[in-house]
Every structure is written in structure tokens, then in C-alpha cells.
Amino acid sequence: MLAFYDTLNAMTPAESHAWPLDRQRREWDALCQKFQAPYPAGLAVSDVTVRGDVDVPVRLYRPSGATTPLPAVLYAHGGGW
């Protein structure tokens, strides 16, 4: 965890609070990429969009090679940027 905070401090200088929001998002994404672990073996991950009045991006995690319906867990993030 300390490595994360050290990197966060190095990548976000004091003036970063005044950066435009799109830059803050880009910098945060770049920071997170440095700590992204690979998916476990045997896991298939796909991004899809559920179409509706408002399109909703969805990430599906399934065992590799699964072809039949499986039980599911729905995780809904409640906000943020």
C-alpha cells in the first residue's frame, strides 16, 4: 500500500487539484495502470454495453470456455468519476 501512496504523491503535484477534470482522470488512469494485476488464469473477461434509455457499460467475468448459463453476482458502483 505504501508503494501506491508513494507513486500517487510522485504523480500528483500540489497544483494537480487545479488541473482540468479530463487531465485529472487521465493521470488517475495512468496511476492505476501501474498497479493493475493480471487476471487469474482460467478467467475470461469481456466488456459489453447494455442498451437502453441510458447505455450501461458492463464487465463480464466468466470461467474460460464456459458456454452455459451460470449463477451471477451483480456489483453496482454508486458514483465517483
Secondary structure, 3 states (H helix, E strand, C coil): CHHHHHHHHHHCCHHHHHCCHHHHHHHHHHHHHCCCCCCCCCEEEEEEEECCCCCEEEEEEEECCCCCCCCCCCCCCCCCC
